[in-house]
C-alpha cells in the first residue's frame, strides 16, 4: 500500500483536518492556556517530557518546537499552510479525498470509515444533488479559498509542533513510528493537549516536492536515509467525540 493510502486508512475519521473543525485550536483559546507554551520546549516542561518519554523503545527521533522559538515555529506554520494549499488546488488529490466523503448520518452509519461530514449545508447540497464528488472545485472557488484561509488561521494560532523521524522507511519502521505516535498522543491527552497530524507535506507526489523537501530540511532529516514519519500540531482544543468504527466483528471472516 502506498504511503498516501496507508495514511488515509489509519487516519479515517471526522474531517478535523479539512474543514471547520481544523480551526478548533484557533477558537476559544485563552491566552492563559497558551502561556505555558512560551516556556515549553525544555526537558523540564512536564508535557514535553511526558510526550518524549512516551516514545519509549521505538526507533524514532522525537522533536518539538513551541513559542519559545518563534522563528522556527513560523517556518513550521508556513510549510504546513503551503502544503495544505497545494493539496486543495490539485484536482486529483482533492478528488482522492472526495472518494472517502461520508455525508450525513445515513452514509456515516453505513460505511463507518472515511471522512465524516455532518454540516447541515453540505448535507442538503448532497441531498439536492449539488455536491459533485466527481468534480474538483476550482482553485478560486469559495469551497477552496475558504478552506485555505481557515487552515491558515488555524496554523497561525498553533502554539507547538512535534515530529518523528526514522532511519529507513520500510513497513516495519512505519509501524513502529505509528506505535510511537499513538503513545505520544495518549501522553498528550493525559496532559490536556490535543494533536492534529499534518500529512500533506509528507506525501510524495510531484506537486508537494518543495514542502516535502522543506520539512525534511527543517527537521534535519536528509533523504533517502531519513524519513519524517509523523508531523503534528499540538495545542488546546475543544473535546472531539470518537470517530465512526465498524467494530471487530466486521473484520473477522468466519468459515
C-alpha positions as CSV (number, residue, x, y, z in Angstrom):
1,X,0.0,0.0,0.0
2,X,1.3,3.5,-0.9
3,X,2.1,5.9,1.9
4,X,-0.8,8.2,1.0
5,X,-3.3,5.4,1.0
6,X,-1.9,3.9,4.2
7,X,-2.2,7.3,6.0
8,X,-5.9,7.6,4.9
9,X,-6.7,4.1,6.2
10,X,-5.1,4.8,9.5
11,X,-6.4,8.3,9.9
12,X,-10.0,7.8,8.9
13,X,-12.5,9.7,11.0
14,X,-14.1,13.0,11.3
15,X,-12.9,15.7,8.9
16,X,-11.0,17.6,11.6
17,X,-8.1,18.4,9.3
18,X,-10.0,19.6,6.3
19,X,-13.0,21.8,7.3
20,X,-14.2,23.9,10.1
21,X,-13.0,21.5,12.7
22,X,-9.5,22.4,11.7
23,X,-9.9,25.7,13.4
24,X,-10.5,24.2,16.8
25,X,-7.2,25.4,18.0
26,X,-7.9,28.8,16.6
27,X,-11.1,29.4,18.6
28,X,-11.7,29.8,22.3
29,X,-8.0,29.7,23.2
30,X,-7.5,31.9,26.2
31,X,-4.1,33.5,26.5
32,X,-3.6,31.9,29.9
33,X,-4.0,28.5,28.5
34,X,-1.3,29.1,25.8
35,X,1.1,30.9,28.1
36,X,2.7,27.7,29.3
37,X,3.9,27.1,25.7
38,X,6.1,30.2,25.9
39,X,8.3,28.2,28.2
40,X,7.7,24.8,26.7
41,X,10.4,23.1,24.8
42,X,12.9,22.4,27.6
43,X,13.3,19.0,29.1
44,X,11.9,20.2,32.4
45,X,8.5,21.0,30.9
46,X,6.2,18.2,32.1
47,X,4.1,18.0,29.0
48,X,7.0,17.8,26.6
49,X,8.9,15.4,28.9
50,X,5.8,13.1,29.0
51,X,5.5,13.1,25.2
52,X,9.2,12.5,24.8
53,X,9.2,9.6,27.3
54,X,6.2,8.1,25.6
55,X,8.3,7.3,22.5
56,X,9.8,4.6,24.7
57,X,11.7,1.8,22.9
58,X,10.5,2.7,19.4
59,X,13.3,3.6,17.0
60,X,12.3,7.2,16.2
61,X,13.8,10.6,16.8
62,X,11.3,12.8,18.6
63,X,11.3,16.6,18.3
64,X,9.2,19.5,19.5
65,X,9.0,23.3,19.0
66,X,7.0,25.8,20.9
67,X,6.5,29.5,21.1
68,X,9.9,29.9,22.8
69,X,11.4,29.7,19.3
70,X,9.1,31.9,17.3
71,X,11.2,31.9,14.1
72,X,11.3,28.2,13.9
73,X,7.6,27.9,14.8
74,X,6.8,30.3,11.9
75,X,8.6,28.1,9.5
76,X,6.6,25.1,10.6
77,X,3.4,27.1,10.1
78,X,4.4,28.3,6.7
79,X,5.3,24.8,5.4
80,X,2.0,23.4,6.7
81,X,-0.1,26.1,5.2
82,X,1.6,25.8,1.8
83,X,1.3,22.0,1.7
84,X,-2.4,22.3,2.6
85,X,-3.0,24.8,-0.2
86,X,-1.3,22.5,-2.7
87,X,-3.5,19.6,-1.6
88,X,-6.6,21.6,-2.2
89,X,-5.8,23.1,-5.6
90,X,-4.5,19.8,-7.1
91,X,-7.6,18.2,-8.6
92,X,-6.6,14.5,-8.4
93,X,-5.6,14.8,-4.7
94,X,-8.8,16.5,-3.6
95,X,-10.8,14.0,-5.6
96,X,-9.0,11.2,-3.8
97,X,-10.4,12.7,-0.5
98,X,-13.8,13.0,-2.1
99,X,-14.0,9.3,-2.6
100,X,-13.9,8.9,1.1
101,X,-16.5,11.5,2.0
102,X,-19.4,10.2,4.1
103,X,-22.1,12.9,4.0
104,X,-24.9,12.7,6.5
105,X,-25.8,10.3,9.3
106,X,-27.0,7.6,6.8
107,X,-23.7,7.3,4.9
108,X,-21.7,7.5,8.1
109,X,-23.7,4.7,9.7
110,X,-23.5,2.6,6.5
111,X,-19.7,2.9,6.0
112,X,-18.3,3.9,9.3
113,X,-15.0,5.0,7.8
114,X,-13.6,7.8,5.7
115,X,-14.3,11.5,6.3
116,X,-17.5,12.2,8.1
117,X,-19.4,15.4,7.2
118,X,-22.5,16.4,9.2
119,X,-22.5,20.1,8.4
120,X,-26.2,20.9,7.5
121,X,-25.3,22.9,4.4
122,X,-23.2,20.2,3.0
123,X,-25.8,17.5,3.8
124,X,-28.5,19.5,2.0
125,X,-26.3,20.2,-1.0
126,X,-25.7,16.5,-1.3
127,X,-29.4,15.7,-1.0
128,X,-30.3,18.1,-3.8
129,X,-27.6,16.7,-6.0
130,X,-25.5,19.8,-5.8
131,X,-22.4,18.2,-4.3
132,X,-20.5,16.7,-7.2
133,X,-17.9,14.3,-5.8
134,X,-16.5,13.6,-9.2
135,X,-15.6,17.2,-9.9
136,X,-12.9,19.1,-8.0
137,X,-13.8,22.7,-7.1
138,X,-11.8,25.4,-8.9
139,X,-8.8,26.8,-7.1
140,X,-10.5,30.2,-6.9
141,X,-13.9,28.9,-5.7
142,X,-15.3,29.7,-2.3
143,X,-15.1,26.0,-1.3
144,X,-11.3,26.0,-1.9
145,X,-10.3,29.5,-0.8
146,X,-12.4,29.4,2.4
147,X,-10.7,26.2,3.5
148,X,-7.2,27.6,2.7
149,X,-8.0,30.7,4.7
150,X,-9.4,28.7,7.6
151,X,-6.5,26.3,7.8
152,X,-4.1,29.3,7.5
153,X,-5.8,30.9,10.5
154,X,-5.5,27.6,12.5
155,X,-1.8,27.3,11.7
156,X,-1.2,30.9,12.7
157,X,-2.6,30.2,16.2
158,X,-0.8,26.8,16.6
159,X,1.5,27.0,19.7
160,X,3.5,23.9,19.0
161,X,4.6,21.2,16.6
162,X,6.1,17.8,17.1
163,X,7.7,15.3,14.7
164,X,9.1,11.8,14.5
165,X,12.0,10.9,12.2
166,X,13.3,7.4,11.4
167,X,16.3,6.0,9.6
168,X,14.8,3.9,6.8
169,X,11.2,3.7,5.6
170,X,10.3,0.0,5.4
171,X,6.9,-1.2,6.5
172,X,8.2,-2.4,9.9
173,X,9.7,1.1,10.6
174,X,6.5,2.8,9.6
175,X,4.5,0.6,12.0
176,X,7.0,1.3,14.8
177,X,6.6,5.0,14.2
178,X,2.8,4.6,14.3
179,X,3.0,2.9,17.6
180,X,5.2,5.6,19.0
181,X,2.8,8.3,17.7
182,X,-0.1,6.7,19.5
183,X,1.8,6.5,22.7
184,X,2.7,10.2,22.4
185,X,-0.9,11.1,21.7
186,X,-2.1,9.3,24.7
187,X,0.5,11.1,26.8
188,X,-0.6,14.4,25.4
189,X,-4.2,13.6,26.1
190,X,-3.4,12.9,29.7
191,X,-1.9,16.4,30.0
192,X,-4.9,18.1,28.4
193,X,-3.3,18.6,25.0
194,X,-4.8,18.0,21.5
195,X,-2.9,16.8,18.5
196,X,-3.6,17.0,14.8
197,X,-1.4,15.1,12.3
198,X,-0.2,17.1,9.3
199,X,0.3,14.6,6.5
200,X,0.2,16.9,3.4
201,X,3.9,17.9,3.3
202,X,4.9,14.3,4.0
203,X,3.2,13.0,0.9
204,X,5.4,12.0,-2.1
205,X,3.7,13.4,-5.2
206,X,5.2,15.9,-7.6
207,X,3.3,19.0,-6.5
208,X,4.4,18.5,-2.9
209,X,8.1,18.2,-3.8
210,X,9.0,21.6,-2.3
211,X,7.1,21.3,1.0
212,X,8.4,17.7,1.3
213,X,12.0,18.8,0.9
214,X,11.4,21.9,3.1
215,X,10.1,19.9,6.1
216,X,12.9,17.3,5.8
217,X,15.5,20.0,5.6
218,X,13.9,21.9,8.6
219,X,13.9,18.8,10.7
220,X,17.5,17.8,9.7
221,X,16.2,14.6,8.1
222,X,18.1,14.3,4.8
223,X,16.6,11.8,2.3
224,X,16.9,8.9,1.5
225,X,18.5,7.9,4.8
226,X,15.9,9.6,6.9
227,X,12.1,9.9,6.7
228,X,9.8,12.3,8.6
229,X,7.1,9.7,9.6
230,X,4.9,11.9,11.6
231,X,4.4,15.7,11.9
232,X,1.6,17.2,14.0
233,X,0.5,20.4,15.6
234,X,-0.2,20.5,19.3
235,X,-2.3,22.8,21.4
236,X,-5.5,23.2,23.3
237,X,-8.9,22.5,21.6
238,X,-12.5,21.6,22.3
239,X,-13.1,17.9,23.0
240,X,-13.9,15.9,19.9
241,X,-16.1,12.7,20.1
242,X,-15.0,9.3,18.8
243,X,-14.7,8.7,15.1
244,X,-17.0,6.1,13.5
245,X,-15.7,2.5,13.5
246,X,-17.1,-0.7,12.1
247,X,-16.2,-2.8,15.1
248,X,-14.2,-6.0,15.5
249,X,-16.8,-8.4,14.1
250,X,-16.8,-6.6,10.7
251,X,-13.2,-7.5,10.2
252,X,-13.4,-11.2,11.2
253,X,-14.1,-13.8,8.5
254,X,-15.8,-16.8,9.9
255,X,-15.9,-20.1,8.0
